[in-house]
Amino acid sequence: MASKLSLRLLNRSPRQPIKKLPATLEIPDNATVEDVKITIARQTGVSDFNRIGLFDPVTKKTLKNRKALIRDHESVVSTGELLVKDLGPQVAWRTVYVVEYVGPILVHLLIVALRPYIYVIPPYVYKSEKETPVATVQWLLFAMFQFHFIKRELETLFVHKFSANTMPASKIFANSAFYWLLAGLLSALDIYAPNSFSARSELGPIDFVGVALFVYGEICNFIVHKHLASLRSRGGTEKGIPNCIGSNLVTSPNYMFEVIAWLGVILVSRSWAVVIFITVGTSYMRSWSRGKEKALREQFGDKYKKKRYTMLPGIF
């Protein structure tokens, strides 16, 4: 007979306890974190097992790896306890990404279409589409933004593999606001204004350098994303050591090439709004890249060649 593991279940948030949470739970020795979530959800009447959060009884940290065996969590086994919390309504990671990235696509389309109604307000100098049309460089930037975020959408749907099933539904608003407001509304309002730095009919040397950086960054970013996806099986949670273009320089070359692409957009647009967007984005990516470096060192030890810079060589 297969061995069993008996655990005491405690509410992680006593003020918001899970109703009908059983005092104890007996699980097979080979049960995973996800198996336990499914069992608890079934017994407590929670319709979506992804709402169930499991936490280490000692560190109080969440058990992130849904495919990890419960028996491999030393604190859980030694104390015989597991902390449980209802995480609230959830939404799929893939859905969050799709919603985030569609924002700039739609907003830029909308701002271009509504130029006659938006830019009649001072300090803008819109007169008519004949006298102040969308300039050549503005159309180029429109294409660059559309390409970048359509690429993001296609990668989300067909390339990326997510280790977690869902995230709290409330986070979709905060995550989307970054893209919808900064890459979308703020950038579009500045770029398509008739008196903006982007309202130019001819491309100069700086513009060609910007386009070259954008194309290079986008291509290399895609190559890295394809490589990272190959390190994880479909539906899996395992990690691998990146070994692709740029990975000898930094922990997260996908972020490095992302910044290079947006530097190209900045050179073409001369837009303060785009600078704000990528500056904020870089602060996020810097934090994520440091987390990835820490995780790779912890999991692979000496097998992993430690990086001094996690995102941008010579900077951080």
N, C-alpha and C positions, 0 to 999 in steps of 0.2 A: 504494500500500500504506500502511495506517495506521501511524503511527510507534509505536515501542515504547519502554518505559522499563525499563532493567535496574537492579536493586537488589541489594545485598548484604544478606542477612538475618543478624542477630546476636541471640543470646539475651539478653533483658533481664535474666534471672536465671541466670547461669552455673551456680549451684549446683543449680538446678532447670530444666535445659534441656529444651526440647521435642525429643523424640526424632524423628529423621528430618527435622529442619528442613533444607530445602535451603540450600546456601551462597548461591545467587543465585536471583532470581526475575525473569522477564521479563513485564511486564504491558503492556496497551494504554495508550496515552496518555490515554485517557478513563476509566481505571479509578478507581473510588471506594474509599474505605477499606473499605467492606463487601465489595466485589468481591475485594480482596486477602485479607481474612479468609477468605472462602469458598475461595479458591484454596489458601491455606496449609493450611486445615483438611483439604481434600481430599488434598493431597500428604502431609500428616503423619499422616493417619488419625484425626484428631480428629472425633468424630461431630457435635459442635455447634460451628459456626463462631463463635458468640458467645463461646466460651471463649478465642478468640484475641484477645489485646490487642496493639495496635500503638502504638509510642511514638516520639516525635521523637528522633533520634540526638543532638541537641545539648542540648535542654532536659530530655530524659528524661520529658516530659509525655505523657500518653496522647492519641491522636488521637480526640477524642470524637465529632466529627460523622461518622457512618457514611456520609453521602451526599456528603461533601466529596471532591473529586478529589485524588488523591495528588500530581499535578503542581503543585497549588497550595500544597503544604507546602514552603517554600523550603529548609529544612534538609535535608529528605529528598532533594530533587533535587540540591542543591549537594554533599552528601556522598556521594550514591548509596547511602545506607544506611537501614535500617529496623530498629528494635528490636522483638523479638517476645517475647511471654510468654503462657504458658497461665494464664488467670485462674481456672481451676477450674470446678466445676459452677455453672451459671447458672440463674436463675429469672426469668420475665417480670415486668417492672415492674407490669403490671396485676394479676398474681397476688399480688405482695407487698402491694399496696394492699388487695386484697380480704381477704387474711388479717389484715392489721393492723386493719382497721375492723370485722371481724366479732367481734373479741375483746370489746370493751365491750358489744356487743349481747347476746352469750351470757352474759357474766359478770353483767350486771345482771339478766337473766332468772333466772339460777341463784341469786343472792344473795336475791332476793325470794322465790323458791320455798323456799329453805332457811332462812328466818328462824327458824323454831322450833328449829332445830338449831344455829344459829350464835350467836344472841344470848342464849343461856342462860348463857354464860360471863361472869363479872364482867370489866369493870365495867358490862356491859350489864344492862338491867332487864326483859328480855322475860318476860312471864307467859303470855300466850296470845293467839291472834289476836283473841279477843273483847275482852280487856282492853288489849292493845297492838297494834292492827292497823296496817297500812300507812296512814299519815295522808294527807290530801288533798294536801298540799304534796309529800310523798314520791312520790305517784303522778304529780303534775305533773312532777317532776324525772325520773321514770322515762320519761315520754313525751318530755321534752326530749332526754334522752340517746339514746333509740331513734330519734327523728326525725333528730337530727344525724348519727348514724353510718349509718343507712339511706340518708339523702341522700348521704353520702360514697360508699357502695357503688354507688348508682345513677349518680353522676357518674363513678366509676371505670369502670363498665361501658359507659356510653353517651355521656359528654361528653369526658373527658380524652383527649388525644392525646400519646403519649410519644415523645420524640425518640430515646431509647435503647431497644433491644429488651429487654435483660436487665440484671440486676445479679448479683453473686456470691451464690450460694444461702445462704451463711453469714450474710449481712446480714439475712435475713428474720427471724432470731431476735431480734437486737438491735432492729430496727425495730418488730417486733411487741410486744416487751416493754414499750415505752413506752406503747402504747395498752392492752394487755391488763392491765398491772399498775397504771398510774397512773389512766387514765380508767376502767378496768374495776374491778379488785379493790379498790384503795385507796379510790376515790371511792364505789363501791357499798357497801362495808363501813361507811363513815361516814354516808352519806346515809340508808340504810334501817335504821339502828340505832333502837331504840324511844326512846332518850333523846338523839337527835341534835338539832341546831338545825333540821333539816328536818322533824322529827316535829310538824308543826303542822296543825291542822284548818281554819284560816282563812287567807286571803290578805290581807296588808296592802298599803299603798301602795308599799312597797319591792318587794314581790313583783310587783305590776303593772308597775312600772318595769322590773324584771328580765325579765319576759315580753316586754315591748315591745322591749327591747334585743335579746333573743334572736331574736325574729321578724324584726326589721329586719336584724340581722347575717346571719341565714341567707339571707334573700331576696337581699340585696346580694351576699353571697358567691357565690351561685349565678349571679347575673347576670355577675359578673366571670369566673367559671369558663367560662361559655358564650362570653364575648367572647374570652378567651385561647385557647380551643379554635378559634375562628374564624380566628385568626391563623396557624394551621398546617394544611397539607393533610393528609389521611389518609395516614399512613405517612411523612410528611415530617419534616424536622428544622429547617426554616427558622424564624426568629424574626420577630416583628413588634413595632411600638411600640404598647403598650397605649393605648387611647383610650376609656375607659369610666368609669362611675361611680367616683369616688375616685381615678382615675389622675392627676388634676391636683394631688392632695395628696401622694401617696406613690408609690413605685415599685411596690409590691405591695399594691394595695387588697384583694385577696382575703385576705391575712393580717390587714389592719386590721379587716375585717369579721368575720373569724374571732374575733379578740380581743373585739370588741364583743359577739358572740353569747355567748361564754363569760363575759364580765363579767355578762351577764344571768343566767347559770346561778349564778354566785357570789352575786349579790344574792338570788336565790331560796333557794339552799341554805344560805348562810352556812357552807359547808364548807371547812375547812382543806385537805382532800384535793384538792378541785377547784382551790383556789388553787395548790397545789404542781404539779398537772398543767399548768395553763395557764402558770405561770411557767416551767417547763421547756420547754414548747412554744414560748413566746414567744422564748426564747433561741435555739432552733433556727430559727424563722422569721426572726428578726433577721439571723442569719448568711446564710440563703438570700436574703433580700431585698437584702442588700448585694452578694451575688454577682450577682444579676439586674441591679442598677444598674450594676455594673462591666461586665457583658457588653453591656448596651444602649449604654453610652457608647462601648465599643470598636467595636462593630459599626456603629452608626449615626452616630457623631460629632455634628456640628452639627445633624443632622436630629432628634436626640433632645433634648427639653427636660430638662436635668439636674434631678434632685430633691435637695433638701437632706435630706429625711427619706425613708427607704426603706420604713417600715412604719407608724409611729405619728406623726402630725403633732405637732411640738413636743417629741418625746421622742427618737426615733431612726429 
